[in-house]
């Protein structure tokens, strides 16, 4: 079981926008742990996740919201995206061979 996240201080964004909460894990937990903390702390019906790698843009969210009306999950795929060959292999084996 994961320890409860700690809400301490307020990030610069959280100070400007009361809808934003800064969550901190009590111990380093990696990317997956950070996602789990955020999803567990969610207080709304839907969660929109846009990773900061620039692959998707917040302007995509209205299309996702329209699609979710008829689905349980909406995910995006970028066709013909150029990336290193090992990234094609990693998802197929759960990333274990690439760690």
Rosetta silent file (secondary structure, phi, psi, omega in degrees, C-alpha in Angstrom):
SEQUENCE: XXXXXXXXXXXXXXXXXXXXXXXXXXXXXXXXXXXXXXXXXXXXXXXXXXXXXXXXXXXXXXXXXXXXXXXXXXXXXXXXXXXXXXXXXXXXXXXXXXX
SCORE:     score description
SCORE:     0.000 S_00000001
   1 L     0.000  137.200 -177.386    0.000    0.000    0.000 S_00000001
   2 L   -82.477  139.960  177.691    1.287    3.417   -0.935 S_00000001
   3 L   -65.966  149.266 -179.870    1.792    6.046    1.748 S_00000001
   4 L   -65.138  141.313  178.339   -0.584    8.975    1.610 S_00000001
   5 L   -67.151  153.623  179.241    0.730   11.988   -0.275 S_00000001
   6 E  -104.360  127.555  173.990    1.803   14.973    1.718 S_00000001
   7 L   -99.415  110.075 -178.615    0.422   18.369    0.815 S_00000001
   8 L  -135.001  139.949 -178.596    3.021   20.857    1.964 S_00000001
   9 L    59.115 -168.687  176.251    3.563   24.381    0.932 S_00000001
  10 L  -144.123  132.935  177.320    2.110   25.537   -2.325 S_00000001
  11 L   -67.746  167.089  179.810    3.747   25.586   -5.696 S_00000001
  12 H   -58.809  -40.983  178.878    3.857   28.856   -7.587 S_00000001
  13 H   -65.882  -42.751 -179.149    0.988   27.639   -9.771 S_00000001
  14 H   -64.235  -33.113  177.706   -1.047   26.517   -6.744 S_00000001
  15 H   -66.911  -30.418 -177.926   -0.625   29.940   -5.154 S_00000001
  16 H   -87.843  -23.515 -173.646   -2.095   31.539   -8.286 S_00000001
  17 L  -135.593  113.506 -175.695   -4.897   29.034   -8.899 S_00000001
  18 L   -67.329  -12.890  177.279   -6.947   27.541   -6.059 S_00000001
  19 L   -78.691   -9.962 -176.119   -7.869   24.550   -8.266 S_00000001
  20 L  -101.196  132.614  174.400   -4.239   23.369   -8.169 S_00000001
  21 L  -119.183  137.059  175.087   -2.815   21.307   -5.295 S_00000001
  22 L   -91.815  119.039  179.165    0.876   20.516   -4.873 S_00000001
  23 L  -109.200  140.406  179.488    1.313   16.865   -3.840 S_00000001
  24 E  -131.254  128.795  175.579    4.590   15.437   -2.584 S_00000001
  25 L   -75.563  144.916 -179.107    5.340   11.758   -2.016 S_00000001
  26 L   -65.803  -22.286  177.908    6.981   11.012    1.343 S_00000001
  27 L  -142.243  156.011  177.824    9.761    9.117   -0.449 S_00000001
  28 L   -54.792  133.857 -176.012   11.006    9.068   -4.037 S_00000001
  29 L  -133.521    2.754  178.842    8.607    6.948   -6.086 S_00000001
  30 H    74.477 -177.537 -177.568    9.502    7.585   -9.713 S_00000001
  31 H   -62.734  -45.738  179.990    7.228    8.565  -12.555 S_00000001
  32 H   -62.357  -40.084  177.882    4.728    5.773  -11.905 S_00000001
  33 H   -64.916  -38.478  177.564    4.524    6.634   -8.223 S_00000001
  34 H   -64.559  -41.749  176.856    3.914   10.275   -9.068 S_00000001
  35 H   -62.729  -46.053  179.235    1.101    9.277  -11.427 S_00000001
  36 H   -58.842  -41.646  178.322   -0.433    7.000   -8.779 S_00000001
  37 H   -61.431  -47.336 -179.808   -0.291    9.803   -6.220 S_00000001
  38 H   -63.542  -45.469 -179.960   -1.997   12.227   -8.571 S_00000001
  39 H   -64.440  -38.990  179.560   -4.671    9.772   -9.671 S_00000001
  40 H   -66.879  -31.020 -178.019   -5.364    8.765   -6.059 S_00000001
  41 H   -86.857   -4.178 -178.797   -5.730   12.388   -4.991 S_00000001
  42 L   -59.784  139.517  179.806   -8.142   13.185   -7.830 S_00000001
  43 L  -117.066   10.811 -174.203  -11.468   14.638   -6.702 S_00000001
  44 L  -122.434  172.548 -178.485  -13.242   14.753  -10.054 S_00000001
  45 L   -73.208  -29.635 -176.471  -14.934   12.347  -12.473 S_00000001
  46 L  -126.935  151.872  175.132  -12.279   12.662  -15.173 S_00000001
  47 L  -126.259  128.755  173.665   -8.519   12.992  -15.279 S_00000001
  48 L  -108.565  126.403 -178.192   -6.672   14.514  -18.224 S_00000001
  49 L  -118.851  119.753  175.040   -2.986   13.675  -18.410 S_00000001
  50 L  -126.104  111.244  179.380   -0.657   15.534  -20.724 S_00000001
  51 L   -71.512  147.224 -173.934    3.016   14.704  -20.259 S_00000001
  52 L   -79.820   24.969  178.662    5.362   17.667  -20.663 S_00000001
  53 L   -90.011    1.558  176.356    7.242   16.140  -23.601 S_00000001
  54 L    81.531    4.051 -178.622    5.221   18.201  -26.083 S_00000001
  55 L   -67.881  -39.583  179.035    3.653   15.172  -27.772 S_00000001
  56 L  -121.474  160.397 -176.503    0.132   16.319  -26.977 S_00000001
  57 L  -126.161  147.706  179.501   -1.276   19.777  -26.416 S_00000001
  58 H   -54.941  -23.607  178.319   -4.028   20.983  -24.061 S_00000001
  59 H   -68.357  -11.726  175.391   -6.047   21.991  -27.120 S_00000001
  60 H   -75.729  -21.426 -173.464   -6.552   18.224  -27.710 S_00000001
  61 H   -58.562  -39.426  178.147   -8.624   17.898  -24.517 S_00000001
  62 H   -58.596  -36.262  177.276  -11.983   19.042  -25.995 S_00000001
  63 H   -66.494  -38.390  178.040  -11.799   16.191  -28.527 S_00000001
  64 H   -65.266  -42.536 -179.993  -11.072   13.750  -25.702 S_00000001
  65 H   -62.152  -39.538  177.669  -14.013   15.072  -23.682 S_00000001
  66 H   -65.117  -40.166 -177.612  -16.332   14.596  -26.657 S_00000001
  67 H   -71.638  -29.981 -175.174  -15.053   11.035  -27.192 S_00000001
  68 H   -69.950  -16.992  178.442  -15.368   10.012  -23.525 S_00000001
  69 L   -59.324  -28.937 -176.830  -19.163   10.339  -23.722 S_00000001
  70 L  -114.895   18.163 -176.005  -19.243    6.963  -25.513 S_00000001
  71 L  -149.029  165.550  175.213  -16.251    5.263  -23.844 S_00000001
  72 L   -92.368  -23.925 -177.152  -14.654    4.397  -20.517 S_00000001
  73 L  -146.366  137.761  174.045  -11.168    5.453  -21.619 S_00000001
  74 L  -123.402  127.512  178.687   -9.825    7.775  -24.290 S_00000001
  75 L  -132.640  152.819 -178.549   -6.177    7.566  -25.294 S_00000001
  76 L  -108.136  151.193  176.330   -4.248    9.231  -28.086 S_00000001
  77 L  -132.422  132.287  177.944   -1.820    7.742  -30.539 S_00000001
  78 L   -99.506  106.678 -179.459    0.578    9.752  -32.645 S_00000001
  79 L   -72.331  148.799  175.655    0.946    7.941  -35.988 S_00000001
  80 L    58.140   29.885  178.826    4.263    7.969  -37.811 S_00000001
  81 L   -75.193  133.733  178.840    6.058    9.499  -34.859 S_00000001
  82 L   -88.289  124.979  176.088    9.823    9.413  -35.204 S_00000001
  83 L  -156.058  166.705 -178.158   11.669    8.031  -32.190 S_00000001
  84 L   -58.639  148.627 -178.553   14.582    5.698  -31.464 S_00000001
  85 H   -54.990  -38.765 -178.413   14.135    2.035  -32.426 S_00000001
  86 H   -60.450  -25.021  179.200   14.416    0.862  -28.785 S_00000001
  87 H   -72.246  -22.198  173.008   11.194    2.753  -28.009 S_00000001
  88 H   -71.780  -33.863 -176.788    9.352    0.457  -30.416 S_00000001
  89 H   -79.447  -41.167 -172.822   10.662   -2.532  -28.489 S_00000001
  90 H   -57.019  -47.531 -178.682   10.169   -1.311  -24.914 S_00000001
  91 H   -62.183  -30.883 -178.382    6.365   -1.164  -24.793 S_00000001
  92 H   -67.228  -24.132 -179.728    6.141   -4.703  -26.133 S_00000001
  93 H  -117.450   20.483  177.161    8.054   -6.109  -23.165 S_00000001
  94 L    71.283   14.399  178.068    6.762   -3.733  -20.546 S_00000001
  95 L    78.581   -3.765 -175.361    9.941   -1.710  -20.610 S_00000001
  96 H   -61.900  -38.217 -177.612   11.779   -4.321  -18.502 S_00000001
  97 H   -75.473  -13.895 -174.589   14.550   -4.905  -21.011 S_00000001
  98 H  -104.028    5.261 -178.471   15.206   -1.191  -21.383 S_00000001
  99 L   -93.538    0.000    0.000   15.712   -0.304  -17.739 S_00000001
